[in-house]
């Protein structure tokens, strides 16, 4: 499922693989998509600020992507 966001788009899915400068997300439609991360990418865990280190394979995620294909923001669910 894709959503428009501030001139870019959003993807929702599950993190499959994490690299230093990218993340692979299995979208809800089953397609795997590699998203480039930028030094300006922000991270949220629930309502709190997060970091790159908060990403875990298997976690649900919403990624806001700019027109250049780089992630603007990565939103992860709150930890229990």
mmCIF file of the N, C-alpha and C atoms, coordinates in Angstrom:
data_MODEL
# 
_entry.id   MODEL 
# 
loop_
_atom_site.group_PDB 
_atom_site.id 
_atom_site.type_symbol 
_atom_site.label_atom_id 
_atom_site.label_alt_id 
_atom_site.label_comp_id 
_atom_site.label_asym_id 
_atom_site.label_entity_id 
_atom_site.label_seq_id 
_atom_site.pdbx_PDB_ins_code 
_atom_site.Cartn_x 
_atom_site.Cartn_y 
_atom_site.Cartn_z 
_atom_site.occupancy 
_atom_site.B_iso_or_equiv 
_atom_site.pdbx_formal_charge 
_atom_site.auth_seq_id 
_atom_site.auth_comp_id 
_atom_site.auth_asym_id 
_atom_site.auth_atom_id 
_atom_site.pdbx_PDB_model_num 
ATOM 1   N N  . UNK A 1 1  ? 0.852  -1.169 0.000  1.00 0.00 ? 1  UNK A N  1 
ATOM 2   C CA . UNK A 1 1  ? 0.000  0.000  0.000  1.00 0.00 ? 1  UNK A CA 1 
ATOM 3   C C  . UNK A 1 1  ? 0.901  1.236  0.000  1.00 0.00 ? 1  UNK A C  1 
ATOM 4   N N  . UNK A 1 2  ? 0.655  2.167  -0.887 1.00 0.00 ? 2  UNK A N  1 
ATOM 5   C CA . UNK A 1 2  ? 1.455  3.381  -0.983 1.00 0.00 ? 2  UNK A CA 1 
ATOM 6   C C  . UNK A 1 2  ? 0.587  4.581  -0.660 1.00 0.00 ? 2  UNK A C  1 
ATOM 7   N N  . UNK A 1 3  ? 1.156  5.569  -0.001 1.00 0.00 ? 3  UNK A N  1 
ATOM 8   C CA . UNK A 1 3  ? 0.424  6.765  0.391  1.00 0.00 ? 3  UNK A CA 1 
ATOM 9   C C  . UNK A 1 3  ? 1.228  7.993  -0.004 1.00 0.00 ? 3  UNK A C  1 
ATOM 10  N N  . UNK A 1 4  ? 0.556  9.048  -0.397 1.00 0.00 ? 4  UNK A N  1 
ATOM 11  C CA . UNK A 1 4  ? 1.246  10.307 -0.706 1.00 0.00 ? 4  UNK A CA 1 
ATOM 12  C C  . UNK A 1 4  ? 1.678  10.977 0.584  1.00 0.00 ? 4  UNK A C  1 
ATOM 13  N N  . UNK A 1 5  ? 2.817  11.688 0.537  1.00 0.00 ? 5  UNK A N  1 
ATOM 14  C CA . UNK A 1 5  ? 3.300  12.381 1.732  1.00 0.00 ? 5  UNK A CA 1 
ATOM 15  C C  . UNK A 1 5  ? 4.176  13.543 1.311  1.00 0.00 ? 5  UNK A C  1 
ATOM 16  N N  . UNK A 1 6  ? 3.751  14.750 1.565  1.00 0.00 ? 6  UNK A N  1 
ATOM 17  C CA . UNK A 1 6  ? 4.560  15.958 1.345  1.00 0.00 ? 6  UNK A CA 1 
ATOM 18  C C  . UNK A 1 6  ? 5.338  15.894 0.043  1.00 0.00 ? 6  UNK A C  1 
ATOM 19  N N  . UNK A 1 7  ? 4.668  15.540 -1.024 1.00 0.00 ? 7  UNK A N  1 
ATOM 20  C CA . UNK A 1 7  ? 5.328  15.492 -2.307 1.00 0.00 ? 7  UNK A CA 1 
ATOM 21  C C  . UNK A 1 7  ? 6.078  14.200 -2.556 1.00 0.00 ? 7  UNK A C  1 
ATOM 22  N N  . UNK A 1 8  ? 6.126  13.314 -1.593 1.00 0.00 ? 8  UNK A N  1 
ATOM 23  C CA . UNK A 1 8  ? 6.782  12.019 -1.751 1.00 0.00 ? 8  UNK A CA 1 
ATOM 24  C C  . UNK A 1 8  ? 5.754  10.917 -1.607 1.00 0.00 ? 8  UNK A C  1 
ATOM 25  N N  . UNK A 1 9  ? 6.145  9.864  -0.914 1.00 0.00 ? 9  UNK A N  1 
ATOM 26  C CA . UNK A 1 9  ? 5.206  8.757  -0.693 1.00 0.00 ? 9  UNK A CA 1 
ATOM 27  C C  . UNK A 1 9  ? 5.570  8.031  0.593  1.00 0.00 ? 9  UNK A C  1 
ATOM 28  N N  . UNK A 1 10 ? 4.654  7.222  1.066  1.00 0.00 ? 10 UNK A N  1 
ATOM 29  C CA . UNK A 1 10 ? 4.865  6.416  2.264  1.00 0.00 ? 10 UNK A CA 1 
ATOM 30  C C  . UNK A 1 10 ? 4.802  4.948  1.878  1.00 0.00 ? 10 UNK A C  1 
ATOM 31  N N  . UNK A 1 11 ? 5.596  4.129  2.546  1.00 0.00 ? 11 UNK A N  1 
ATOM 32  C CA . UNK A 1 11 ? 5.426  2.685  2.419  1.00 0.00 ? 11 UNK A CA 1 
ATOM 33  C C  . UNK A 1 11 ? 5.245  2.112  3.818  1.00 0.00 ? 11 UNK A C  1 
ATOM 34  N N  . UNK A 1 12 ? 4.427  1.068  3.881  1.00 0.00 ? 12 UNK A N  1 
ATOM 35  C CA . UNK A 1 12 ? 4.164  0.369  5.138  1.00 0.00 ? 12 UNK A CA 1 
ATOM 36  C C  . UNK A 1 12 ? 4.546  -1.086 4.935  1.00 0.00 ? 12 UNK A C  1 
ATOM 37  N N  . UNK A 1 13 ? 5.138  -1.659 5.952  1.00 0.00 ? 13 UNK A N  1 
ATOM 38  C CA . UNK A 1 13 ? 5.508  -3.059 5.833  1.00 0.00 ? 13 UNK A CA 1 
ATOM 39  C C  . UNK A 1 13 ? 6.340  -3.523 7.002  1.00 0.00 ? 13 UNK A C  1 
ATOM 40  N N  . UNK A 1 14 ? 7.202  -4.504 6.722  1.00 0.00 ? 14 UNK A N  1 
ATOM 41  C CA . UNK A 1 14 ? 8.047  -5.127 7.728  1.00 0.00 ? 14 UNK A CA 1 
ATOM 42  C C  . UNK A 1 14 ? 9.503  -5.016 7.292  1.00 0.00 ? 14 UNK A C  1 
ATOM 43  N N  . UNK A 1 15 ? 10.374 -4.656 8.231  1.00 0.00 ? 15 UNK A N  1 
ATOM 44  C CA . UNK A 1 15 ? 11.800 -4.558 7.922  1.00 0.00 ? 15 UNK A CA 1 
ATOM 45  C C  . UNK A 1 15 ? 12.356 -5.962 7.689  1.00 0.00 ? 15 UNK A C  1 
ATOM 46  N N  . UNK A 1 16 ? 13.029 -6.136 6.549  1.00 0.00 ? 16 UNK A N  1 
ATOM 47  C CA . UNK A 1 16 ? 13.635 -7.413 6.196  1.00 0.00 ? 16 UNK A CA 1 
ATOM 48  C C  . UNK A 1 16 ? 15.139 -7.381 6.454  1.00 0.00 ? 16 UNK A C  1 
ATOM 49  N N  . UNK A 1 17 ? 15.787 -6.277 6.070  1.00 0.00 ? 17 UNK A N  1 
ATOM 50  C CA . UNK A 1 17 ? 17.244 -6.172 6.173  1.00 0.00 ? 17 UNK A CA 1 
ATOM 51  C C  . UNK A 1 17 ? 17.624 -4.727 6.444  1.00 0.00 ? 17 UNK A C  1 
ATOM 52  N N  . UNK A 1 18 ? 18.655 -4.534 7.266  1.00 0.00 ? 18 UNK A N  1 
ATOM 53  C CA . UNK A 1 18 ? 19.118 -3.189 7.610  1.00 0.00 ? 18 UNK A CA 1 
ATOM 54  C C  . UNK A 1 18 ? 20.595 -3.078 7.247  1.00 0.00 ? 18 UNK A C  1 
ATOM 55  N N  . UNK A 1 19 ? 20.928 -2.053 6.502  1.00 0.00 ? 19 UNK A N  1 
ATOM 56  C CA . UNK A 1 19 ? 22.316 -1.735 6.160  1.00 0.00 ? 19 UNK A CA 1 
ATOM 57  C C  . UNK A 1 19 ? 22.621 -0.349 6.710  1.00 0.00 ? 19 UNK A C  1 
ATOM 58  N N  . UNK A 1 20 ? 23.881 0.045  6.661  1.00 0.00 ? 20 UNK A N  1 
ATOM 59  C CA . UNK A 1 20 ? 24.280 1.356  7.173  1.00 0.00 ? 20 UNK A CA 1 
ATOM 60  C C  . UNK A 1 20 ? 23.526 2.484  6.477  1.00 0.00 ? 20 UNK A C  1 
ATOM 61  N N  . UNK A 1 21 ? 23.334 2.355  5.156  1.00 0.00 ? 21 UNK A N  1 
ATOM 62  C CA . UNK A 1 21 ? 22.724 3.450  4.397  1.00 0.00 ? 21 UNK A CA 1 
ATOM 63  C C  . UNK A 1 21 ? 21.428 3.073  3.686  1.00 0.00 ? 21 UNK A C  1 
ATOM 64  N N  . UNK A 1 22 ? 20.826 1.932  4.073  1.00 0.00 ? 22 UNK A N  1 
ATOM 65  C CA . UNK A 1 22 ? 19.556 1.537  3.455  1.00 0.00 ? 22 UNK A CA 1 
ATOM 66  C C  . UNK A 1 22 ? 18.822 0.533  4.338  1.00 0.00 ? 22 UNK A C  1 
ATOM 67  N N  . UNK A 1 23 ? 17.549 0.385  4.033  1.00 0.00 ? 23 UNK A N  1 
ATOM 68  C CA . UNK A 1 23 ? 16.724 -0.607 4.720  1.00 0.00 ? 23 UNK A CA 1 
ATOM 69  C C  . UNK A 1 23 ? 15.845 -1.270 3.663  1.00 0.00 ? 23 UNK A C  1 
ATOM 70  N N  . UNK A 1 24 ? 15.683 -2.588 3.767  1.00 0.00 ? 24 UNK A N  1 
ATOM 71  C CA . UNK A 1 24 ? 14.800 -3.318 2.865  1.00 0.00 ? 24 UNK A CA 1 
ATOM 72  C C  . UNK A 1 24 ? 13.500 -3.569 3.613  1.00 0.00 ? 24 UNK A C  1 
ATOM 73  N N  . UNK A 1 25 ? 12.395 -3.146 2.995  1.00 0.00 ? 25 UNK A N  1 
ATOM 74  C CA . UNK A 1 25 ? 11.071 -3.292 3.596  1.00 0.00 ? 25 UNK A CA 1 
ATOM 75  C C  . UNK A 1 25 ? 10.228 -4.205 2.715  1.00 0.00 ? 25 UNK A C  1 
ATOM 76  N N  . UNK A 1 26 ? 9.611  -5.217 3.325  1.00 0.00 ? 26 UNK A N  1 
ATOM 77  C CA . UNK A 1 26 ? 8.624  -6.024 2.613  1.00 0.00 ? 26 UNK A CA 1 
ATOM 78  C C  . UNK A 1 26 ? 7.299  -5.312 2.803  1.00 0.00 ? 26 UNK A C  1 
ATOM 79  N N  . UNK A 1 27 ? 6.834  -4.669 1.724  1.00 0.00 ? 27 UNK A N  1 
ATOM 80  C CA . UNK A 1 27 ? 5.601  -3.888 1.801  1.00 0.00 ? 27 UNK A CA 1 
ATOM 81  C C  . UNK A 1 27 ? 4.403  -4.798 2.059  1.00 0.00 ? 27 UNK A C  1 
ATOM 82  N N  . UNK A 1 28 ? 3.292  -4.190 2.446  1.00 0.00 ? 28 UNK A N  1 
ATOM 83  C CA . UNK A 1 28 ? 2.087  -4.967 2.738  1.00 0.00 ? 28 UNK A CA 1 
ATOM 84  C C  . UNK A 1 28 ? 1.574  -5.702 1.507  1.00 0.00 ? 28 UNK A C  1 
ATOM 85  N N  . UNK A 1 29 ? 1.969  -5.257 0.305  1.00 0.00 ? 29 UNK A N  1 
ATOM 86  C CA . UNK A 1 29 ? 1.565  -5.956 -0.920 1.00 0.00 ? 29 UNK A CA 1 
ATOM 87  C C  . UNK A 1 29 ? 2.531  -7.084 -1.275 1.00 0.00 ? 29 UNK A C  1 
ATOM 88  N N  . UNK A 1 30 ? 3.530  -7.343 -0.402 1.00 0.00 ? 30 UNK A N  1 
ATOM 89  C CA . UNK A 1 30 ? 4.459  -8.445 -0.592 1.00 0.00 ? 30 UNK A CA 1 
ATOM 90  C C  . UNK A 1 30 ? 5.729  -8.103 -1.353 1.00 0.00 ? 30 UNK A C  1 
ATOM 91  N N  . UNK A 1 31 ? 5.797  -6.922 -1.946 1.00 0.00 ? 31 UNK A N  1 
ATOM 92  C CA . UNK A 1 31 ? 6.968  -6.499 -2.717 1.00 0.00 ? 31 UNK A CA 1 
ATOM 93  C C  . UNK A 1 31 ? 8.054  -6.000 -1.771 1.00 0.00 ? 31 UNK A C  1 
ATOM 94  N N  . UNK A 1 32 ? 9.290  -6.426 -2.008 1.00 0.00 ? 32 UNK A N  1 
ATOM 95  C CA . UNK A 1 32 ? 10.427 -5.925 -1.218 1.00 0.00 ? 32 UNK A CA 1 
ATOM 96  C C  . UNK A 1 32 ? 10.974 -4.674 -1.877 1.00 0.00 ? 32 UNK A C  1 
ATOM 97  N N  . UNK A 1 33 ? 11.193 -3.642 -1.071 1.00 0.00 ? 33 UNK A N  1 
ATOM 98  C CA . UNK A 1 33 ? 11.693 -2.369 -1.582 1.00 0.00 ? 33 UNK A CA 1 
ATOM 99  C C  . UNK A 1 33 ? 12.874 -1.910 -0.737 1.00 0.00 ? 33 UNK A C  1 
ATOM 100 N N  . UNK A 1 34 ? 13.967 -1.546 -1.417 1.00 0.00 ? 34 UNK A N  1 
ATOM 101 C CA . UNK A 1 34 ? 15.135 -0.993 -0.737 1.00 0.00 ? 34 UNK A CA 1 
ATOM 102 C C  . UNK A 1 34 ? 14.992 0.515  -0.690 1.00 0.00 ? 34 UNK A C  1 
ATOM 103 N N  . UNK A 1 35 ? 15.092 1.071  0.508  1.00 0.00 ? 35 UNK A N  1 
ATOM 104 C CA . UNK A 1 35 ? 14.960 2.516  0.707  1.00 0.00 ? 35 UNK A CA 1 
ATOM 105 C C  . UNK A 1 35 ? 16.298 3.048  1.205  1.00 0.00 ? 35 UNK A C  1 
ATOM 106 N N  . UNK A 1 36 ? 16.801 4.067  0.534  1.00 0.00 ? 36 UNK A N  1 
ATOM 107 C CA . UNK A 1 36 ? 18.057 4.688  0.957  1.00 0.00 ? 36 UNK A CA 1 
ATOM 108 C C  . UNK A 1 36 ? 17.809 5.582  2.167  1.00 0.00 ? 36 UNK A C  1 
ATOM 109 N N  . UNK A 1 37 ? 18.719 5.517  3.128  1.00 0.00 ? 37 UNK A N  1 
ATOM 110 C CA . UNK A 1 37 ? 18.661 6.365  4.315  1.00 0.00 ? 37 UNK A CA 1 
ATOM 111 C C  . UNK A 1 37 ? 19.624 7.527  4.123  1.00 0.00 ? 37 UNK A C  1 
ATOM 112 N N  . UNK A 1 38 ? 19.295 8.669  4.687  1.00 0.00 ? 38 UNK A N  1 
ATOM 113 C CA . UNK A 1 38 ? 20.139 9.862  4.585  1.00 0.00 ? 38 UNK A CA 1 
ATOM 114 C C  . UNK A 1 38 ? 20.573 10.292 5.982  1.00 0.00 ? 38 UNK A C  1 
ATOM 115 N N  . UNK A 1 39 ? 21.568 11.134 6.041  1.00 0.00 ? 39 UNK A N  1 
ATOM 116 C CA . UNK A 1 39 ? 22.002 11.661 7.346  1.00 0.00 ? 39 UNK A CA 1 
ATOM 117 C C  . UNK A 1 39 ? 20.897 12.497 7.980  1.00 0.00 ? 39 UNK A C  1 
ATOM 118 N N  . UNK A 1 40 ? 19.953 12.960 7.164  1.00 0.00 ? 40 UNK A N  1 
ATOM 119 C CA . UNK A 1 40 ? 18.844 13.782 7.655  1.00 0.00 ? 40 UNK A CA 1 
ATOM 120 C C  . UNK A 1 40 ? 17.595 12.967 7.998  1.00 0.00 ? 40 UNK A C  1 
ATOM 121 N N  . UNK A 1 41 ? 17.625 11.650 7.746  1.00 0.00 ? 41 UNK A N  1 
ATOM 122 C CA . UNK A 1 41 ? 16.479 10.802 8.068  1.00 0.00 ? 41 UNK A CA 1 
ATOM 123 C C  . UNK A 1 41 ? 16.223 10.847 9.573  1.00 0.00 ? 41 UNK A C  1 
ATOM 124 N N  . UNK A 1 42 ? 14.954 11.032 9.948  1.00 0.00 ? 42 UNK A N  1 
ATOM 125 C CA . UNK A 1 42 ? 14.585 11.021 11.365 1.00 0.00 ? 42 UNK A CA 1 
ATOM 126 C C  . UNK A 1 42 ? 13.936 9.681  11.702 1.00 0.00 ? 42 UNK A C  1 
ATOM 127 N N  . UNK A 1 43 ? 14.005 9.324  12.970 1.00 0.00 ? 43 UNK A N  1 
ATOM 128 C CA . UNK A 1 43 ? 13.479 8.047  13.445 1.00 0.00 ? 43 UNK A CA 1 
ATOM 129 C C  . UNK A 1 43 ? 12.563 8.302  14.632 1.00 0.00 ? 43 UNK A C  1 
ATOM 130 N N  . UNK A 1 44 ? 11.419 7.587  14.660 1.00 0.00 ? 44 UNK A N  1 
ATOM 131 C CA . UNK A 1 44 ? 10.476 7.666  15.779 1.00 0.00 ? 44 UNK A CA 1 
ATOM 132 C C  . UNK A 1 44 ? 10.165 6.245  16.224 1.00 0.00 ? 44 UNK A C  1 
ATOM 133 N N  . UNK A 1 45 ? 10.100 6.045  17.530 1.00 0.00 ? 45 UNK A N  1 
ATOM 134 C CA . UNK A 1 45 ? 9.673  4.777  18.114 1.00 0.00 ? 45 UNK A CA 1 
ATOM 135 C C  . UNK A 1 45 ? 8.447  5.112  18.942 1.00 0.00 ? 45 UNK A C  1 
ATOM 136 N N  . UNK A 1 46 ? 7.274  4.768  18.416 1.00 0.00 ? 46 UNK A N  1 
ATOM 137 C CA . UNK A 1 46 ? 6.043  5.227  19.046 1.00 0.00 ? 46 UNK A CA 1 
ATOM 138 C C  . UNK A 1 46 ? 6.021  6.743  18.984 1.00 0.00 ? 46 UNK A C  1 
ATOM 139 N N  . UNK A 1 47 ? 5.827  7.393  20.123 1.00 0.00 ? 47 UNK A N  1 
ATOM 140 C CA . UNK A 1 47 ? 5.809  8.858  20.177 1.00 0.00 ? 47 UNK A CA 1 
ATOM 141 C C  . UNK A 1 47 ? 7.165  9.454  20.547 1.00 0.00 ? 47 UNK A C  1 
ATOM 142 N N  . UNK A 1 48 ? 8.168  8.599  20.750 1.00 0.00 ? 48 UNK A N  1 
ATOM 143 C CA . UNK A 1 48 ? 9.483  9.075  21.198 1.00 0.00 ? 48 UNK A CA 1 
ATOM 144 C C  . UNK A 1 48 ? 10.475 9.174  20.038 1.00 0.00 ? 48 UNK A C  1 
ATOM 145 N N  . UNK A 1 49 ? 11.492 10.027 20.224 1.00 0.00 ? 49 UNK A N  1 
ATOM 146 C CA . UNK A 1 49 ? 12.581 10.088 19.254 1.00 0.00 ? 49 UNK A CA 1 
ATOM 147 C C  . UNK A 1 49 ? 13.301 8.761  19.242 1.00 0.00 ? 49 UNK A C  1 
ATOM 148 N N  . UNK A 1 50 ? 13.790 8.384  18.069 1.00 0.00 ? 50 UNK A N  1 
ATOM 149 C CA . UNK A 1 50 ? 14.554 7.156  17.953 1.00 0.00 ? 50 UNK A CA 1 
ATOM 150 C C  . UNK A 1 50 ? 15.834 7.400  17.178 1.00 0.00 ? 50 UNK A C  1 
ATOM 151 N N  . UNK A 1 51 ? 16.539 6.321  16.881 1.00 0.00 ? 51 UNK A N  1 
ATOM 152 C CA . UNK A 1 51 ? 17.766 6.385  16.094 1.00 0.00 ? 51 UNK A CA 1 
ATOM 153 C C  . UNK A 1 51 ? 17.787 5.211  15.125 1.00 0.00 ? 51 UNK A C  1 
ATOM 154 N N  . UNK A 1 52 ? 18.777 5.221  14.237 1.00 0.00 ? 52 UNK A N  1 
ATOM 155 C CA . UNK A 1 52 ? 18.973 4.122  13.301 1.00 0.00 ? 52 UNK A CA 1 
ATOM 156 C C  . UNK A 1 52 ? 19.054 2.795  14.062 1.00 0.00 ? 52 UNK A C  1 
ATOM 157 N N  . UNK A 1 53 ? 19.696 2.801  15.218 1.00 0.00 ? 53 UNK A N  1 
ATOM 158 C CA . UNK A 1 53 ? 19.906 1.581  16.001 1.00 0.00 ? 53 UNK A CA 1 
ATOM 159 C C  . UNK A 1 53 ? 18.604 0.974  16.531 1.00 0.00 ? 53 UNK A C  1 
ATOM 160 N N  . UNK A 1 54 ? 17.496 1.717  16.490 1.00 0.00 ? 54 UNK A N  1 
ATOM 161 C CA . UNK A 1 54 ? 16.211 1.190  16.954 1.00 0.00 ? 54 UNK A CA 1 
ATOM 162 C C  . UNK A 1 54 ? 15.558 0.264  15.933 1.00 0.00 ? 54 UNK A C  1 
ATOM 163 N N  . UNK A 1 55 ? 16.028 0.278  14.685 1.00 0.00 ? 55 UNK A N  1 
ATOM 164 C CA . UNK A 1 55 ? 15.439 -0.580 13.659 1.00 0.00 ? 55 UNK A CA 1 
ATOM 165 C C  . UNK A 1 55 ? 15.837 -2.026 13.914 1.00 0.00 ? 55 UNK A C  1 
ATOM 166 N N  . UNK A 1 56 ? 14.882 -2.937 13.745 1.00 0.00 ? 56 UNK A N  1 
ATOM 167 C CA . UNK A 1 56 ? 15.113 -4.364 13.928 1.00 0.00 ? 56 UNK A CA 1 
ATOM 168 C C  . UNK A 1 56 ? 14.429 -5.115 12.788 1.00 0.00 ? 56 UNK A C  1 
ATOM 169 N N  . UNK A 1 57 ? 15.115 -6.116 12.245 1.00 0.00 ? 57 UNK A N  1 
ATOM 170 C CA . UNK A 1 57 ? 14.479 -6.977 11.249 1.00 0.00 ? 57 UNK A CA 1 
ATOM 171 C C  . UNK A 1 57 ? 13.244 -7.598 11.890 1.00 0.00 ? 57 UNK A C  1 
ATOM 172 N N  . UNK A 1 58 ? 12.153 -7.625 11.146 1.00 0.00 ? 58 UNK A N  1 
ATOM 173 C CA . UNK A 1 58 ? 10.897 -8.166 11.646 1.00 0.00 ? 58 UNK A CA 1 
ATOM 174 C C  . UNK A 1 58 ? 9.959  -7.126 12.221 1.00 0.00 ? 58 UNK A C  1 
ATOM 175 N N  . UNK A 1 59 ? 10.462 -5.905 12.455 1.00 0.00 ? 59 UNK A N  1 
ATOM 176 C CA . UNK A 1 59 ? 9.619  -4.826 12.996 1.00 0.00 ? 59 UNK A CA 1 
ATOM 177 C C  . UNK A 1 59 ? 8.719  -4.255 11.910 1.00 0.00 ? 59 UNK A C  1 
ATOM 178 N N  . UNK A 1 60 ? 7.503  -3.914 12.296 1.00 0.00 ? 60 UNK A N  1 
ATOM 179 C CA . UNK A 1 60 ? 6.606  -3.181 11.402 1.00 0.00 ? 60 UNK A CA 1 
ATOM 180 C C  . UNK A 1 60 ? 7.165  -1.777 11.258 1.00 0.00 ? 60 UNK A C  1 
ATOM 181 N N  . UNK A 1 61 ? 6.922  -1.138 10.114 1.00 0.00 ? 61 UNK A N  1 
ATOM 182 C CA . UNK A 1 61 ? 7.509  0.176  9.864  1.00 0.00 ? 61 UNK A CA 1 
ATOM 183 C C  . UNK A 1 61 ? 6.663  0.955  8.866  1.00 0.00 ? 61 UNK A C  1 
ATOM 184 N N  . UNK A 1 62 ? 6.688  2.273  9.018  1.00 0.00 ? 62 UNK A N  1 
ATOM 185 C CA . UNK A 1 62 ? 6.165  3.192  8.004  1.00 0.00 ? 62 UNK A CA 1 
ATOM 186 C C  . UNK A 1 62 ? 7.333  4.094  7.645  1.00 0.00 ? 62 UNK A C  1 
ATOM 187 N N  . UNK A 1 63 ? 7.651  4.172  6.353  1.00 0.00 ? 63 UNK A N  1 
ATOM 188 C CA . UNK A 1 63 ? 8.762  5.003  5.897  1.00 0.00 ? 63 UNK A CA 1 
ATOM 189 C C  . UNK A 1 63 ? 8.215  6.087  4.983  1.00 0.00 ? 63 UNK A C  1 
ATOM 190 N N  . UNK A 1 64 ? 8.528  7.338  5.299  1.00 0.00 ? 64 UNK A N  1 
ATOM 191 C CA . UNK A 1 64 ? 8.156  8.478  4.466  1.00 0.00 ? 64 UNK A CA 1 
ATOM 192 C C  . UNK A 1 64 ? 9.337  8.734  3.537  1.00 0.00 ? 64 UNK A C  1 
ATOM 193 N N  . UNK A 1 65 ? 9.078  8.718  2.225  1.00 0.00 ? 65 UNK A N  1 
ATOM 194 C CA . UNK A 1 65 ? 10.139 8.798  1.226  1.00 0.00 ? 65 UNK A CA 1 
ATOM 195 C C  . UNK A 1 65 ? 9.987  10.061 0.391  1.00 0.00 ? 65 UNK A C  1 
ATOM 196 N N  . UNK A 1 66 ? 11.098 10.769 0.183  1.00 0.00 ? 66 UNK A N  1 
ATOM 197 C CA . UNK A 1 66 ? 11.119 11.982 -0.642 1.00 0.00 ? 66 UNK A CA 1 
ATOM 198 C C  . UNK A 1 66 ? 11.156 11.595 -2.123 1.00 0.00 ? 66 UNK A C  1 
ATOM 199 N N  . UNK A 1 67 ? 10.991 12.589 -2.995 1.00 0.00 ? 67 UNK A N  1 
ATOM 200 C CA . UNK A 1 67 ? 11.042 12.359 -4.438 1.00 0.00 ? 67 UNK A CA 1 
ATOM 201 C C  . UNK A 1 67 ? 12.366 11.763 -4.890 1.00 0.00 ? 67 UNK A C  1 
ATOM 202 N N  . UNK A 1 68 ? 13.459 12.055 -4.179 1.00 0.00 ? 68 UNK A N  1 
ATOM 203 C CA . UNK A 1 68 ? 14.770 11.525 -4.575 1.00 0.00 ? 68 UNK A CA 1 
ATOM 204 C C  . UNK A 1 68 ? 14.966 10.072 -4.140 1.00 0.00 ? 68 UNK A C  1 
ATOM 205 N N  . UNK A 1 69 ? 13.955 9.489  -3.501 1.00 0.00 ? 69 UNK A N  1 
ATOM 206 C CA . UNK A 1 69 ? 14.014 8.096  -3.094 1.00 0.00 ? 69 UNK A CA 1 
ATOM 207 C C  . UNK A 1 69 ? 14.607 7.855  -1.722 1.00 0.00 ? 69 UNK A C  1 
ATOM 208 N N  . UNK A 1 70 ? 15.092 8.900  -1.061 1.00 0.00 ? 70 UNK A N  1 
ATOM 209 C CA . UNK A 1 70 ? 15.672 8.747  0.274  1.00 0.00 ? 70 UNK A CA 1 
ATOM 210 C C  . UNK A 1 70 ? 14.598 8.903  1.346  1.00 0.00 ? 70 UNK A C  1 
ATOM 211 N N  . UNK A 1 71 ? 14.793 8.184  2.442  1.00 0.00 ? 71 UNK A N  1 
ATOM 212 C CA . UNK A 1 71 ? 13.840 8.242  3.551  1.00 0.00 ? 71 UNK A CA 1 
ATOM 213 C C  . UNK A 1 71 ? 13.914 9.588  4.255  1.00 0.00 ? 71 UNK A C  1 
ATOM 214 N N  . UNK A 1 72 ? 12.751 10.195 4.447  1.00 0.00 ? 72 UNK A N  1 
ATOM 215 C CA . UNK A 1 72 ? 12.638 11.419 5.241  1.00 0.00 ? 72 UNK A CA 1 
ATOM 216 C C  . UNK A 1 72 ? 12.509 11.031 6.711  1.00 0.00 ? 72 UNK A C  1 
ATOM 217 N N  . UNK A 1 73 ? 11.635 10.043 6.966  1.00 0.00 ? 73 UNK A N  1 
ATOM 218 C CA . UNK A 1 73 ? 11.361 9.624  8.344  1.00 0.00 ? 73 UNK A CA 1 
ATOM 219 C C  . UNK A 1 73 ? 11.031 8.137  8.379  1.00 0.00 ? 73 UNK A C  1 
ATOM 220 N N  . UNK A 1 74 ? 11.459 7.493  9.451  1.00 0.00 ? 74 UNK A N  1 
ATOM 221 C CA . UNK A 1 74 ? 11.171 6.086  9.703  1.00 0.00 ? 74 UNK A CA 1 
ATOM 222 C C  . UNK A 1 74 ? 10.391 6.023  11.011 1.00 0.00 ? 74 UNK A C  1 
ATOM 223 N N  . UNK A 1 75 ? 9.186  5.446  10.956 1.00 0.00 ? 75 UNK A N  1 
ATOM 224 C CA . UNK A 1 75 ? 8.336  5.330  12.148 1.00 0.00 ? 75 UNK A CA 1 
ATOM 225 C C  . UNK A 1 75 ? 8.199  3.858  12.528 1.00 0.00 ? 75 UNK A C  1 
ATOM 226 N N  . UNK A 1 76 ? 8.596  3.558  13.752 1.00 0.00 ? 76 UNK A N  1 
ATOM 227 C CA . UNK A 1 76 ? 8.523  2.206  14.294 1.00 0.00 ? 76 UNK A CA 1 
ATOM 228 C C  . UNK A 1 76 ? 7.504  2.176  15.427 1.00 0.00 ? 76 UNK A C  1 
ATOM 229 N N  . UNK A 1 77 ? 6.912  1.004  15.706 1.00 0.00 ? 77 UNK A N  1 
ATOM 230 C CA . UNK A 1 77 ? 5.959  0.936  16.820 1.00 0.00 ? 77 UNK A CA 1 
ATOM 231 C C  . UNK A 1 77 ? 6.672  1.095  18.160 1.00 0.00 ? 77 UNK A C  1 
ATOM 232 N N  . UNK A 1 78 ? 5.933  1.532  19.162 1.00 0.00 ? 78 UNK A N  1 
ATOM 233 C CA . UNK A 1 78 ? 6.486  1.661  20.515 1.00 0.00 ? 78 UNK A CA 1 
ATOM 234 C C  . UNK A 1 78 ? 6.903  0.285  21.014 1.00 0.00 ? 78 UNK A C  1 
ATOM 235 N N  . UNK A 1 79 ? 7.973  0.256  21.762 1.00 0.00 ? 79 UNK A N  1 
ATOM 236 C CA . UNK A 1 79 ? 8.433  -1.008 22.348 1.00 0.00 ? 79 UNK A CA 1 
ATOM 237 C C  . UNK A 1 79 ? 7.625  -1.299 23.598 1.00 0.00 ? 79 UNK A C  1 
ATOM 238 N N  . UNK A 1 80 ? 7.349  -2.572 23.814 1.00 0.00 ? 80 UNK A N  1 
ATOM 239 C CA . UNK A 1 80 ? 6.555  -2.971 24.980 1.00 0.00 ? 80 UNK A CA 1 
ATOM 240 C C  . UNK A 1 80 ? 7.447  -3.315 26.129 1.00 0.00 ? 80 UNK A C  1 
# 
